[in-house]
Amino acid sequence: MISRSKLFIYNNFLEHIQLIFACLYNNNNKNFLNKIKNQINNNILLTAQARVGIFYISKFLISKDYRKFYISPYTNIEVIEAIKFSGGKIEFIDLDYESGYPKNIDNLILKKNEKRCLILTHLYSDHKNFKEVFDKLKNRDENFKIIEDAAITFGSKYEKKYLGTLFDFGVFSFGKLKNLSLIFGGAIYYKDKNFENYFEQIEKNDLVDFPKIFFFKELLLSLIIYTTSLKIFNFFFSKFLNLPTYKSNKNFFSNIQYKSLNPVINKSIPKNYFFKFPYFVSNFALKKLEHIEAEINIRYKKAKYYYDNLKDINSIYTPMVIETEGRYNAYIEYPFILKEKNKRNLLIFLSKKSIFLRLHWYLNNEIFYDFKKLNLPNNCNLVQDNMIVLPCGPHISRKYQDFILENIKEYFEINKLT
């Protein structure tokens, strides 16, 4: 039995100790920035979090009269909040559930006399689907700016270029759930050189060094989560937390595990928007960066194994995973979408076999706002209600993958849904 926390939040104990030492010593060097520039793109700046990058990119674009921002509400709500606090005018758009990208890109391209921005979130699309989106967007007019949200796909490539560097702007996340996990931190890609001067002035005049106490509190929480994945805690967290959560998302247990189900909508700009990148973790980050490509290869192979074993089940949609020269997706998790609303039934069935998966990936955050909707986001609801994600971490063995797959297949055979 592997607890849900260990399935999806994998930081070994040694890495926690290394991060504690990083907090204690002042290693405020730029080695990590220089390395990531050499590896990804020279037009890279570091920031406290990906959402903070979205905030300052949005403010910069608004200063250039790009005030309208199109975004799918099926995303991290903090991204929506960042645009809101920047002063941007938000319009929600629907998803194409097969690709995970905006459904109505053609309509946005046609508005050539209007300055507008699109948040292009890399979720779960395969190489073929992204090519269709990329080919549409690469010939857009100058009034159409694109910000890539590559928070969960850091290190992935399309035609030898990194996702997040394909259009005008991009953001990456180094949070504790990401493949390059530093607890905090993120990066910004920019094509417009004026943004570099803009952000450097903000960093110099308005931002403060990342408070170590703020970092240490989150590190301690991560350590507690790691500890709860040990065998002695498995019974409590598996049986007493997961099962009630699967049965209903409106109870005490679901509120503990999934705060995003009932997010707090901030009334003012969060203080972490004014923090610099935590440079004191630079040496640790350098070591992690050296292994990022190898880890993506491991995750990619695990995702492909899931795909190969699930693609023939007619009752689900499985994003295609094929062998390509570049790894298109980082596959922190491998998703599939149920074609009928039986997600909770499947989760409960698997939990009885001691397989504890995530209740949800993202929410359709449209319900928390009254922003204008370009189309009714029915597909956002579909993905929210029917998405299942499977773990792809380096610690997940082929034997355990087989165990997960065998029980998923058994579920569909029992329910005669194949």
C-alpha positions as CSV (number, residue, x, y, z in Angstrom):
1,M,0.0,0.0,0.0
2,I,1.2,3.5,-0.9
3,S,-0.5,6.5,0.6
4,R,-1.9,9.2,-1.6
5,S,0.6,11.7,-0.2
6,K,3.6,9.5,-1.2
7,L,2.0,8.8,-4.7
8,F,2.0,12.5,-5.6
9,I,4.3,14.4,-3.3
10,Y,7.7,12.8,-3.5
11,N,10.6,14.6,-1.7
12,N,13.0,12.3,0.0
13,F,14.2,13.0,3.5
14,L,17.7,13.9,2.4
15,E,16.4,16.7,0.1
16,H,14.5,18.2,3.0
17,I,17.7,18.3,5.1
18,Q,19.6,19.9,2.2
19,L,17.0,22.6,1.9
20,I,17.1,23.2,5.7
21,F,20.9,23.8,5.3
22,A,20.2,26.0,2.3
23,C,18.0,28.2,4.6
24,L,20.7,28.4,7.3
25,Y,23.5,29.5,5.0
26,N,23.6,32.6,2.8
27,N,24.3,31.2,-0.7
28,N,22.8,34.2,-2.5
29,N,24.6,33.5,-5.8
30,K,23.4,33.7,-9.4
31,N,24.8,30.3,-10.5
32,F,21.4,28.8,-10.9
33,L,20.1,31.7,-13.0
34,N,23.2,31.5,-15.3
35,K,22.8,27.7,-15.6
36,I,19.1,27.9,-16.5
37,K,19.8,30.6,-19.0
38,N,22.3,28.4,-20.7
39,Q,20.0,25.4,-20.6
40,I,16.6,26.9,-21.5
41,N,17.0,30.4,-23.0
42,N,19.0,33.5,-22.3
43,N,15.9,35.6,-21.8
44,I,15.1,34.2,-18.4
45,L,14.4,35.9,-15.1
46,L,13.8,34.3,-11.7
47,T,10.8,35.1,-9.6
48,A,9.3,34.0,-6.3
49,Q,6.5,31.9,-7.9
50,A,5.1,31.3,-11.4
51,R,1.9,33.2,-10.4
52,V,4.1,36.2,-9.4
53,G,5.6,36.1,-12.9
54,I,2.1,36.1,-14.4
55,F,1.3,39.2,-12.2
56,Y,4.2,41.2,-13.5
57,I,3.9,40.1,-17.1
58,S,0.3,41.2,-17.0
59,K,1.1,44.5,-15.5
60,F,3.7,45.1,-18.2
61,L,1.3,44.2,-20.9
62,I,-1.4,46.4,-19.5
63,S,1.1,49.3,-19.6
64,K,1.2,48.7,-23.3
65,D,-2.6,48.8,-23.6
66,Y,-3.0,45.0,-23.7
67,R,-5.8,44.9,-21.1
68,K,-8.0,41.9,-22.2
69,F,-6.9,38.5,-21.0
70,Y,-8.4,35.2,-22.2
71,I,-8.0,32.2,-19.9
72,S,-9.6,28.9,-19.2
73,P,-11.1,28.8,-15.7
74,Y,-9.9,25.2,-15.5
75,T,-6.5,26.1,-14.0
76,N,-4.8,27.0,-10.8
77,I,-7.0,29.8,-9.3
78,E,-3.8,31.7,-8.3
79,V,-3.1,32.4,-12.0
80,I,-6.6,34.0,-12.3
81,E,-6.0,36.0,-9.1
82,A,-2.6,37.2,-10.4
83,I,-4.3,38.6,-13.6
84,K,-7.1,40.1,-11.5
85,F,-4.7,41.9,-9.2
86,S,-2.7,43.2,-12.2
87,G,-5.8,45.1,-13.4
88,G,-6.4,42.9,-16.4
89,K,-9.9,42.4,-17.8
90,I,-10.5,38.7,-17.7
91,E,-12.7,36.7,-20.1
92,F,-13.1,33.0,-19.5
93,I,-13.0,30.6,-22.5
94,D,-13.8,26.9,-22.8
95,L,-11.4,24.0,-23.3
96,D,-11.1,21.4,-26.0
97,Y,-11.2,18.5,-23.7
98,E,-9.1,16.3,-26.0
99,S,-6.2,18.7,-26.1
100,G,-6.5,20.7,-22.9
101,Y,-6.1,23.9,-24.9
102,P,-8.6,26.7,-25.6
103,K,-11.5,25.6,-27.8
104,N,-12.1,28.8,-29.8
105,I,-8.6,30.0,-30.8
106,D,-9.8,30.7,-34.3
107,N,-12.2,33.4,-32.9
108,L,-9.4,35.1,-31.0
109,I,-7.1,35.2,-34.0
110,L,-9.8,36.9,-36.1
111,K,-10.0,39.9,-33.7
112,K,-7.0,41.7,-35.4
113,N,-7.9,45.2,-34.4
114,E,-8.1,44.4,-30.7
115,K,-5.2,44.2,-28.3
116,R,-5.6,40.9,-26.3
117,C,-3.7,38.3,-24.5
118,L,-4.1,34.5,-24.2
119,I,-3.0,32.4,-21.3
120,L,-2.0,29.2,-22.9
121,T,-1.8,26.6,-20.2
122,H,0.1,23.4,-20.9
123,L,-1.9,20.7,-19.2
124,Y,-2.0,17.3,-20.8
125,S,-2.0,17.7,-24.6
126,D,-0.1,15.3,-26.8
127,H,2.4,16.3,-29.5
128,K,-0.1,16.1,-32.4
129,N,-2.7,18.2,-30.7
130,F,-0.2,20.9,-29.7
131,K,1.1,21.1,-33.3
132,E,-2.4,22.0,-34.4
133,V,-2.5,24.8,-31.8
134,F,1.0,26.0,-32.5
135,D,0.4,26.2,-36.2
136,K,-2.6,28.4,-35.7
137,L,-0.9,30.7,-33.3
138,K,2.5,31.1,-34.9
139,N,1.1,33.5,-37.5
140,R,-0.9,35.6,-35.2
141,D,-0.9,39.4,-35.5
142,E,1.1,41.7,-33.2
143,N,-2.0,42.7,-31.3
144,F,-2.3,39.1,-30.0
145,K,0.1,38.3,-27.1
146,I,0.5,34.8,-25.7
147,I,1.7,33.9,-22.1
148,E,2.5,30.3,-21.8
149,D,1.8,28.8,-18.4
150,A,4.4,26.0,-18.3
151,A,4.2,25.6,-14.5
152,I,3.8,21.8,-14.6
153,T,5.8,21.1,-17.8
154,F,9.3,22.6,-17.0
155,G,12.0,21.0,-19.1
156,S,9.6,19.7,-21.8
157,K,10.2,20.5,-25.5
158,Y,8.4,21.0,-28.8
159,E,10.7,20.7,-31.8
160,K,13.8,21.2,-29.7
161,K,12.5,24.4,-28.0
162,Y,11.3,24.4,-24.4
163,L,7.7,24.9,-23.7
164,G,7.3,28.3,-22.1
165,T,9.7,29.8,-24.7
166,L,7.6,29.4,-27.9
167,F,5.7,32.7,-27.9
168,D,5.8,36.1,-26.2
169,F,6.1,35.2,-22.5
170,G,6.2,32.1,-20.4
171,V,6.3,31.1,-16.7
172,F,7.7,28.0,-14.9
173,S,7.1,26.8,-11.4
174,F,9.6,25.2,-9.0
175,G,7.0,24.6,-6.2
176,K,7.0,21.5,-4.1
177,L,4.7,19.5,-6.4
178,K,6.8,20.1,-9.6
179,N,9.5,18.1,-11.2
180,L,12.1,20.7,-10.3
181,S,11.0,21.1,-6.7
182,L,12.5,23.9,-4.6
183,I,9.5,24.5,-2.4
184,F,9.3,28.0,-3.8
185,G,10.6,29.7,-6.9
186,G,9.8,30.2,-10.5
187,A,11.1,31.7,-13.7
188,I,9.9,34.0,-16.5
189,Y,10.7,33.8,-20.2
190,Y,10.3,37.1,-22.2
191,K,10.7,37.9,-25.8
192,D,10.3,41.7,-25.4
193,K,13.6,43.1,-24.2
194,N,11.8,46.0,-22.6
195,F,10.3,43.6,-20.1
196,E,13.8,42.8,-18.7
197,N,14.4,46.4,-17.8
198,Y,10.9,46.7,-16.4
199,F,11.2,43.7,-14.1
200,E,14.8,44.5,-13.0
201,Q,13.6,47.9,-11.9
202,I,10.8,46.4,-9.9
203,E,13.1,43.8,-8.4
204,K,15.5,46.6,-7.4
205,N,12.9,49.1,-6.0
206,D,9.8,47.1,-4.9
207,L,10.8,43.6,-4.0
208,V,12.5,42.2,-0.8
209,D,14.7,39.2,-0.3
210,F,12.7,36.1,0.2
211,P,12.1,35.7,3.9
212,K,13.6,32.5,5.2
213,I,11.0,32.1,7.9
214,F,8.3,32.1,5.1
215,F,10.3,29.5,3.2
216,F,11.0,27.4,6.3
217,K,7.3,27.2,7.3
218,E,6.4,25.7,3.9
219,L,9.4,23.4,4.1
220,L,8.2,22.2,7.5
221,L,4.7,21.5,6.0
222,S,6.3,19.6,3.2
223,L,8.3,17.6,5.6
224,I,5.1,16.7,7.6
225,I,3.4,15.6,4.4
226,Y,6.4,13.4,3.6
227,T,6.4,12.0,7.1
228,T,2.7,11.1,6.8
229,S,3.5,8.9,3.8
230,L,5.5,6.6,6.0
231,K,4.0,3.2,6.8
232,I,3.1,4.0,10.4
233,F,0.7,6.7,9.2
234,N,-0.7,5.0,6.2
235,F,-3.8,3.5,7.9
236,F,-5.0,6.8,9.3
237,F,-4.5,8.9,6.2
238,S,-5.7,6.2,3.8
239,K,-8.8,4.9,5.6
240,F,-9.9,7.9,7.6
241,L,-9.1,10.7,5.3
242,N,-9.3,9.5,1.7
243,L,-12.4,7.4,1.8
244,P,-14.7,10.1,3.2
245,T,-13.2,12.6,0.8
246,Y,-13.9,10.3,-2.2
247,K,-17.6,10.0,-1.1
248,S,-18.2,13.7,-0.8
249,N,-16.2,16.9,-1.3
250,K,-18.3,18.8,1.3
251,N,-17.0,17.4,4.6
252,F,-14.3,18.1,7.1
253,F,-11.9,15.6,5.6
254,S,-12.1,17.0,2.0
255,N,-11.4,20.5,3.4
256,I,-8.2,19.2,5.1
257,Q,-6.9,17.5,2.0
258,Y,-8.2,19.8,-0.7
259,K,-8.2,23.5,0.3
260,S,-8.6,24.4,-3.4
261,L,-12.2,23.0,-3.3
262,N,-13.1,26.0,-1.3
263,P,-10.4,28.6,-2.2
264,V,-10.0,31.9,-0.3
265,I,-10.4,34.7,-2.8
266,N,-7.9,37.4,-1.7
267,K,-9.1,40.9,-1.4
268,S,-5.7,42.4,-1.6
269,I,-2.4,41.5,-3.3
270,P,-0.6,38.7,-1.3
271,K,2.6,39.7,0.3
272,N,4.6,37.0,-1.6
273,Y,4.1,39.0,-4.8
274,F,6.8,41.3,-3.4
275,F,9.4,38.6,-2.7
276,K,12.4,37.9,-4.8
277,F,13.4,34.5,-5.9
278,P,14.9,32.5,-2.9
279,Y,18.4,32.7,-4.1
280,F,19.7,30.9,-1.0
281,V,18.5,27.6,-2.6
282,S,20.6,28.2,-5.7
283,N,23.2,25.5,-5.0
284,F,20.5,23.0,-4.2
285,A,18.7,24.1,-7.4
286,L,21.8,23.5,-9.5
287,K,22.0,19.9,-8.4
288,K,18.3,19.3,-9.1
289,L,18.6,20.9,-12.5
290,E,21.4,18.5,-13.5
291,H,18.9,15.6,-13.2
292,I,15.8,17.2,-14.6
293,E,16.1,15.7,-18.1
294,A,16.6,12.2,-16.8
295,E,13.6,12.6,-14.5
296,I,11.4,13.7,-17.3
297,N,12.5,10.7,-19.3
298,I,11.5,8.4,-16.4
299,R,8.1,10.1,-16.0
300,Y,7.5,10.0,-19.8
301,K,8.1,6.3,-19.9
302,K,5.7,5.7,-17.0
303,A,3.1,7.9,-18.8
304,K,3.6,5.9,-22.0
305,Y,3.1,2.6,-20.1
306,Y,-0.2,3.9,-18.7
307,Y,-1.3,5.0,-22.2
308,D,-0.3,1.8,-23.9
309,N,-2.4,-0.2,-21.3
310,L,-5.4,2.1,-21.2
311,K,-5.9,3.3,-24.8
312,D,-8.2,0.4,-25.8
313,I,-10.7,1.1,-23.0
314,N,-13.6,2.7,-24.9
315,S,-15.1,4.3,-21.8
316,I,-12.2,6.8,-21.3
317,Y,-10.3,9.3,-23.3
318,T,-6.5,8.9,-23.0
319,P,-4.1,11.7,-24.2
320,M,-1.7,10.1,-26.6
321,V,1.9,9.4,-25.5
322,I,4.2,8.4,-28.3
323,E,8.0,8.2,-28.7
324,T,9.3,11.5,-29.9
325,E,12.8,13.0,-30.1
326,G,11.9,15.7,-27.5
327,R,9.8,15.0,-24.4
328,Y,6.7,17.1,-25.0
329,N,5.3,16.8,-21.5
330,A,6.9,16.5,-18.1
331,Y,4.1,14.2,-16.9
332,I,4.1,14.9,-13.2
333,E,0.9,12.8,-13.5
334,Y,-0.7,11.0,-16.3
335,P,-4.4,12.0,-16.8
336,F,-7.3,10.3,-18.5
337,I,-10.9,11.4,-18.7
338,L,-13.9,9.2,-18.0
339,K,-16.7,9.5,-20.6
340,E,-19.4,9.0,-18.0
341,K,-19.7,10.6,-14.5
342,N,-18.4,7.7,-12.4
343,K,-15.2,9.2,-11.1
344,R,-16.1,8.8,-7.4
345,N,-17.1,5.2,-8.0
346,L,-13.8,4.4,-9.5
347,L,-11.8,6.2,-6.8
348,I,-13.7,4.4,-4.1
349,F,-13.2,1.0,-5.9
350,L,-9.5,1.6,-6.1
351,S,-9.2,2.8,-2.5
352,K,-10.7,-0.5,-1.3
353,K,-7.7,-2.0,-3.1
354,S,-5.4,0.4,-1.2
355,I,-4.8,2.6,-4.3
356,F,-5.4,6.3,-3.3
357,L,-5.5,8.7,-6.2
358,R,-6.2,12.4,-6.3
359,L,-9.8,13.6,-6.0
360,H,-9.2,16.3,-8.6
361,W,-6.5,18.0,-10.6
362,Y,-7.9,21.5,-11.1
363,L,-11.4,23.0,-10.6
364,N,-13.5,25.0,-13.0
365,N,-12.9,28.2,-11.1
366,E,-15.6,30.1,-13.2
367,I,-18.0,29.6,-10.3
368,F,-16.0,31.9,-8.0
369,Y,-16.1,34.9,-10.4
370,D,-18.5,36.9,-12.5
371,F,-16.1,37.6,-15.4
372,K,-17.4,37.6,-18.9
373,K,-17.6,34.2,-20.5
374,L,-16.8,33.8,-24.2
375,N,-18.5,30.4,-24.3
376,L,-20.2,28.5,-21.5
377,P,-17.3,26.3,-20.2
378,N,-19.1,23.0,-20.4
379,N,-15.9,21.2,-21.2
380,C,-14.2,22.7,-18.1
381,N,-16.9,21.0,-16.1
382,L,-16.5,17.8,-18.0
383,V,-12.7,17.7,-17.3
384,Q,-13.2,18.7,-13.7
385,D,-15.8,16.0,-13.0
386,N,-14.3,13.2,-15.0
387,M,-10.5,13.6,-14.8
388,I,-8.4,10.9,-13.1
389,V,-4.6,11.3,-12.7
390,L,-2.1,8.5,-12.2
391,P,1.3,8.9,-10.5
392,C,4.5,9.0,-12.6
393,G,7.1,9.8,-9.9
394,P,10.5,8.1,-10.1
395,H,9.7,6.1,-7.0
396,I,6.7,4.4,-8.7
397,S,7.8,0.9,-9.8
398,R,6.5,-1.0,-12.8
399,K,5.1,-3.5,-10.4
400,Y,3.0,-0.8,-8.7
401,Q,1.9,0.6,-12.1
402,D,0.7,-2.9,-13.1
403,F,-1.2,-3.1,-9.8
404,I,-3.0,0.2,-10.6
405,L,-3.7,-0.8,-14.2
406,E,-5.0,-4.3,-13.3
407,N,-7.5,-2.8,-10.9
408,I,-8.6,0.0,-13.3
409,K,-9.3,-2.7,-15.9
410,E,-11.1,-4.8,-13.4
411,Y,-13.3,-1.9,-12.5
412,F,-14.4,-1.4,-16.1
413,E,-14.9,-5.1,-16.7
414,I,-17.1,-5.4,-13.6
415,N,-19.2,-2.4,-14.7
416,K,-19.2,-3.6,-18.3
417,L,-18.1,-0.2,-19.5
418,T,-15.4,-1.3,-21.9
